[in-house]
Amino acid sequence: MPTDQSPQQHKETLDNIERRSGLVISGLENSSSWKLVLEDFGKEVKRLDDSWQYIYDEKQWYEWRVTKLAAIKVVNLIEDYKQDLDRAKEELKIINNPKTHINKDVDAEGDEDGEETPVR
């Protein structure tokens, strides 16, 4: 939880993320226009992948990298919102049901066999 938020503010932030992410996911997944945009950006990513080896100028290389990262971000947008939604839901589940969540004891970490490893 961010230190600049009270527990209630953090819960409200997570509720907002959950609501907004759900709306964005639903809207984009059901949009025929969005599917066309994804198709166009997918083609752009492929074009960039096919042409990187022909860029010799450092400034053009930098612009190519920025363009490719932006295009990939658009292509992965729904998945990013899904990850945000899942993370918010998981945190809200812990906040709303604190008795069902057991915090990990970082001072008594076990090894892979389940045996406790002494802290050094």
N, C-alpha and C positions, 0 to 999 in steps of 0.2 A: 504494500500500500504506500503511495506517495506520502512523504512526511508532511507536506503542506495541506493535506486534506484530513478532515475528521472522518471517523468510520462511516458516518451517515453520508457525508459528501462523496466518499469513495463508492459507497453502494449506489448512490444516485448516478455517479459517473458510469458505473458498470451497467446500470439499468438503461441509461441513455445509449451506450455503445450497443447493447443488445437490441434495443428498439431500432436504432438507425441502421445497424448492420442488416437486420432482418428486412427492413424496407428496401434497402439498396439491393440486396441479393434477390429478393422477390421481383423487384422492378426490372432489374437487368436480365435475369434468367428468362423472364416472360416477354422480353422485347425483341421483336424481329429486327429492329434497327441495330440493336446492340450486337446481334449475331453478325450483321454485315460489318460493323466496326471491327469486331474481333477477327473476322476473315481478312480485312484490309491490313490490320496491324500484324497478323500472323504472316502475311505475305511480305510485309516490310521487314520483319525480323529475319525471315528467310533470305531476302535480298541482301540485308546487311551481313548475315552469316556467309553468304556466297561471295562477298566483295571485300572483306577485311584485308585479305592478303595483298590487295592492290593499292593500299593506302600507305604512302611513304612519308607524307608530311605530318609532323607531330601535331599541328593544330587540327588538321582534318581527322587524324586518329582520335584525338580527344573528342571532337564533335561526333564522330562515329560512335564512340563508347557511350556518350551521353544520350544520343538518339536511340541506340539499342537498349540501354537500360530503361529509358522512358517507354519504349514500345513494349518491352517485356512487362513492365509494371502495368500497363493497360491490359495486356493479354491475361495477366494473373490477377486482375482486380477482384473478380468474384471470389477466387480462392483466398485472397488476402482478407476480404470481409468475412468469409466463413471462418477463417482462423481467429479473427477478432471476436466473432460471435461465440465460438466455442470456448475461447479463453475467458470471456466475460461470464458465460454461463457457468463455467467451472468455478470461477472465483465467487460468483453469487451463490452457488450451491454450498460452498464452504462457509460463506458469511451467514447464510440463512439456516444452516444446519451445523453449527460449530461442534456439537457433540459427536458427529459422525466423522469428523476429520481429526486425524492424529498427526501432530507435528513430528517431523523427523528429528531424532536426537543426533545432532551433528557431533556431539562430543563422544559418542560411543558408536562410531561407524563400524559396521561389520564387514568382513571380507566376502568374497564371492561364495564361500561355503557356508555363510551364515554365522561364522565364528566372529566373536568380537575382536577387533584389532585395537591394541592399546594405543592411546593417543600419545604422541611423542612431543 
